[in-house]
């Protein structure tokens, strides 16, 4: 029997409703022997933490590929690793403005028919203050809603648009900015994602504009009320970064955001993303 066949996934719960800490060595994780178990745990727990794993970019791409494929990242000329940073040495002004939207609760890829399945972040440079990354389990948050609320929202549809998310950090854009953002389009998505697995999760975040068939006031109450529910205890986990930490989350059922930090501090995370495999439905 090979060594790989003897490897077992070792993990411990962080909080009852969200998060597990994976305890295996880097060699065990990169062997591929644990890929199936990691994917199952990711769906069950929403967020997986790998403390002091110290992945290089090449190792992070290998790890992502072993879990089902690493989607091509945006803004890196077809590359597989993307810098999460507000540092002008890392990105153009346009990309930095886009990344400021990450300071508010969101799901990645709401403009895509098939969003990314998950992401992995590895910390390279810590901020001088702030900069924790927060997560919220939208599977558990949906499951714990009262039955009558679930019945009321199960079939609702929501218009999502990139330009709406940008208004969170730039509420008074120029017309040129607004037209550029609006050129990125919009999408009509379910408020409740009925997954192939049979589970359901809330689709929320800063790209959500309004609920189809509801007034602006009704939409705001529904969307903000559900977001408030989903992002509080016991569905919430905040990761305080140390250099070398890696964190993976299930983007199909988990909201995330970065906490505010000094934009000039050089904070740097490196991201890879897992290929999506399920349409919003």
Secondary structure, DSSP 4 states (H G I P E B T S, - for coil): --HHHH----EEESSSSS-EEE---HHHHHTSTTHHHHHHHHHHHSEEEETT----HHHHHHHHHHTT-BPPPTTSTT-S-EEE---TTTS-HHHHHHHGGGGS-B-TTTTSSS--SEEEEEEEE--SSB--EEEEEHHHHHHTS-HHHHHHHTT-EEEEEHHHHHTTT-TT--HHHHHHHHTT-EEEEESEEE-TTS-EEE--STTEEEETTS-HHHHHHHHHHHHHHHTSTTSEEEE---TT-EEEEETTSEEEEEPPB-TTS--EEEEEEEPP-----
